[in-house]
């Protein structure tokens, strides 16, 4: 398998490639930052790691370009610590956000968890779920209501599939985090909040109002 790393810090890029090689993961680093998409199409990566601050165009631009043609998992790296950056990355379809400086083993754990749930995860035989007047297709990552479709990210699809397995019951935040990221210490609580809020808005956009309820201090409920 191969990762695509979009990082202009050559020292960090070389170290990332070396570390991933030690974990039996091949990684390709971008050299020409004026034509990132050409390398993306050529490499056909299983996962993309993007820095926010880059020459020519920033990481948000390239995330948007990639999302126009692919649903490949994306992890942002950034030395910027403003919450807006994390929110924006998630809104653009990124799957995770890692702040620099970071622990390489933690980054690798995030990469492996994303790869597992993207390419190996089996949703307990639940591929399609009917909810109210909607159809949730967890394989195609689409919600269909009549003639209207809304696309989901991998994270949103997994969160919705977990909630769909316990309609009317509270699913704890910890349970969702552990199901998505395997180990809660590798993901921030804020990341889950951002994903759930984004999912809730998408549901509302197709008429599924008040579908996800927040149980303060406990978790979330998918309500008929």
N, C-alpha and C positions, 0 to 999 in steps of 0.2 A: 504494500500500500504506500501511497505517497501523499505528503502534505505539501501545501503551497504556503510559503511564508512571505508576506509582504512587509518587509522591515528594512529601513534604510541605514540603521546602525550596523555596520559591517561586522564589528566585534561581536555584538549580540547575535546577529544572524549566524555567524560561523559557530558560535557556541550552541545555539539552538540546533543547528544541523548536526553537530557532533553529538550532543546529548541524545537527540532522537535516534541517531544511528546506534548508540549504545543500547537503546530500548528496542532495537530491530524495527525502527520506523524510518523510512526514507523521506527526506524533506528537500524541497527545491526552493531556492531563494530567488526572488525577483532581482534582476539587474537593471532592466530598462523600465523606469517608472513612468514613462510616457505612454507605454503600451502594455499595461498589466493584463488586459483581457486576452491579448494574444497568447501570453504564457499560460493563463488560466485554461484556455481552450486546448492548448497543446498538452499540458500536464494532466488535465482531467483529474484533479486532486479529490481525495475522499474528505478532506477537511482543509479549511483555509484559516490562517492566523494573520491578522492585519493590525499594523500599528496605526494610530489615528494621524499622527503628524508625519507626513511624507512629502517628498518633492513633487512638483507639478500639481497633483491633486491629493486631497487628504483621504484617509481611510474610509470615511463615510461615503465619499464619491464612489470608491471601488466596491464597497459593500452594496451600494445601490445598483451598480452595473452588474455585479454578479447575481444579485437577486432577480434581475430582469430575465435571466436565462437559466438559473439553477437554484435548487434548494439545498445545496451542499452545506454542511454545518460550518459556521463561522465563529471564531473567537477573536475578540478585540484585545489588543495589548495597548496600554497607554500609561504614560507617566503623569498624565493629568488626572486630578482627583475630584473634579467637579461632578456632582450627581447628574447634571444635565447631559454629560457625555455618555454615561451609562444608559440613561433613559433613551437618548437619541439612538444609540447603537441597537438597543432592543427594539425600538420602534421601526428600525430599518430592516429587522429580521435577523439580527445576530443572535447566537445561541448562548453566548457567555461573554464576560468582560473581566479581564485580568489586569490589575494595576501593577505597574512597575514601581520598585523592584519586586520581583516575585521569586518564589521557590520553584526550581525546575521540576522537582518531583510532584508538586501540587499541579503545575501546568500539565505535566504528563498524565496525571490522574484525571484531570478534566478532559483532556484529549481522548483518552481511552474510554471514559464513560460516554462521551458524545458519540464516538465511533460505535460503541456497543449498542446504544439505544437507537442509533440511526440505521445501522445495517444488520443488527442481530436481534433486536427486541421483538418479541412476539407478544401481542396484546391479549393473551389468554383466550385466543380464538375470536376476539371481538374486533372485527374489521369495520363493520358498519353498525350504527346505532340510531334508532328512530327516537327523536325527542320532540314532543309537541308536534308541530307541523314541519319539522326539519329532519334532515338526514345528515348524520355525522359520518363522513368517510375517513377513517383514521389512516388508511393506506394512501389515499390520494391527497390527504391533508386538505379536505374541502368540506364546508358546510353548505348544504343545498336547501333552500326554502323556495318552493315553486320554481320559477325560472331564474332565481337569483342565487349566485354562488359567492362565497367568500373564502379566500385561501388562508390556511393556517401555517404557522411555522412548526417545526418539529416540536419545540417546547410546548407550544399552545395545544398541539394535537395530543401530546402525552398527558398534559394536565387535564384536558377535557375527557380523555379516555379513562383516566383514573377516577374522575368524578362520576363518569357515566356508569361505572361498575358499582356505585353506591348511591344511586339517586335517592334523595330524601334524607340521606345520612350525612353526618359531619365527617369530612376527611381532614385529618390534622395537617397542618403545614409541614410538620416533621415527616409525616408519612409521604407526602408529595415530594418533598425535597429528596428523601432517601430513595424513592422510586425513580426519580429523574437522574439524580447525580450520584447514586450509590452510597455516598457518605456525606452527611450534612455539613461536616467541617470544611468541605471543599467548595461550598457555595454560600453566598450571602443571602440573608433573609430578604433583603431589598430586591434581589434579582427575581425571586419568586413573586413578590408583590407586583413588580413591573409587568411580568408575564401574565399574571392573572388579570390585572387591570386592562391590559391590551386585549386579552381574550374576551373579557366582559364587553368591551366596546365593540368588538367584531360581532358578537352575538346580538347586541342591541341594534347594530346596523342592518341586520336581516330580520328585525322584529322580535327577537327573543329577549324581551326585556325582563330584568330581574331574574334571569336564569341562574346566575351564580350569586349566592348569598354569603356574606362574611359572618362567621360566628366568632365574635370578638374573643380573642384569647384562646380560641380552639382551632378553627380552620375554615373550610369552605363547604358549601352544600349546593348541589345541583338540584333545583326544584322544578317539578312539573308545574 
